[in-house]
Amino acid sequence: MRSVPEIEEEDGRKMLSFFKSIPTHMDYKGQKLAEQIFQGIILTSAVIGFFYGLIIEQFGWTVYIVLAGFIVSCIMTLPPWPMFRRNPLSWQPVIQDTNAESNPKPQESQKKKKHK
């Protein structure tokens, strides 16, 4: 039979591997789309909240509607949903430089002058 700390450590590793498997990146086009969605929802909820609060003459409802729009926009744009990861960047391959040590940098080979 295993002890309690061993079981807890195994569960901790499982949870850590689960959280590491969640994607946390968003490409540049996805960031632009998320920003546009965020601003659109905030603006729409602000306009709706303003006019609704004006009609019923209750400023509190304006604040509630804007806050609800903020919460909805956060839920839609903060997590890196798959729609924000459709255009991944293609990075250049790494170039292996075998002569990195034999060719010193030009700045290192020149004598530094002291200013008076």
N, C-alpha and C positions, 0 to 999 in steps of 0.2 A: 504494500500500500504506500502511495506517495504522500509526502507531507504537504501541509497547506502552502508553505512558501514555494515549493516546487510547482504546484498547480497554479498558483497566482503568477509565477514567473512565466509559465507556458502561456497562460491566457494573455499576459501582457505582451508577449512576443506576437501572438496572433493578432491582437488589436493593432500593434505597431505596424505589422505587415499589411493589415487592411488599410490603415490610414496612408501608408506609403504608396499603395496602389491607386489612390484617388488622384486623378490628374489635377494639377494646380496651375497650368499655364494657359495663356490665351494669346492668340496671334494678333498682329497689328490690325488687321481688318476686323477681327472680332472685338478688339478694344474700341475701335471707332464705332462699330455697330452697338456695342453696349452703352457707350456714351450717348449716342443718338437716342436709343430707347429710353435711357435714364432721363435725359432732358425732356423728351416728348411726354413721358408720363407725368413728370413733375409739372411741366407747363400746362398740360391738359387738366390735371387735378387742381392746379391753382386757379385756372379760369373757371372751371365748374364750381369749385368751392367758393370763389368770390361771388359769382352770380347767385348761387343758391343762398349764401349768407346774406346777400343784398335783398333778395326777394323775401326771405322769411325774417329779415332784420335780426339775425343772430350771428355775431362774429365767431362764436365758438364752433359753429358748424363749418365755417370756412377753414378753421384750423384743423378740425377733425378730418375733413376731406383731403387737405394737403398732406397731413400726416399719413393717412391711409395710402395716398398716392406714393409717398416716399417709401413706405414699407413694401408696397407692391413692386416699385422700381428696384429696390434693393434685392428682393427675392429673385427678380428676373435678371439682374445684371451682375451681382457680385459673385455668385458661383460660376466657375468656368464651364458653362453648359456646352454640349457638343456643337451647337450652332456658332459658338465663338471660337472654335478650333478647326474650322474647315480649310484654312489656308496656311498650313505650316510653312515655315521658312526652310529653304534648302540651303544649308550651309556649305561653304567650300571645304573640300577635303583637307586634312592636315598634311602639310608638306614636311617630310622628314629631312632635316638639315644635318648632314653628316660632318660638315666642315664648320660647325658653329664655334668650336673651341679654337680652331687654327686661324680663323679670321677675326682679329679683334675689331671692335667698333671704332670708327674714325675718331669719335670724341675721346676715347681712351688713349689713342696713340698720339694725339696732339698734346703739347705741353700747355698746362693751364697757366695763364698769366695772372699775376696778383695785381690788384688795383691799389694804388697809393692814395 
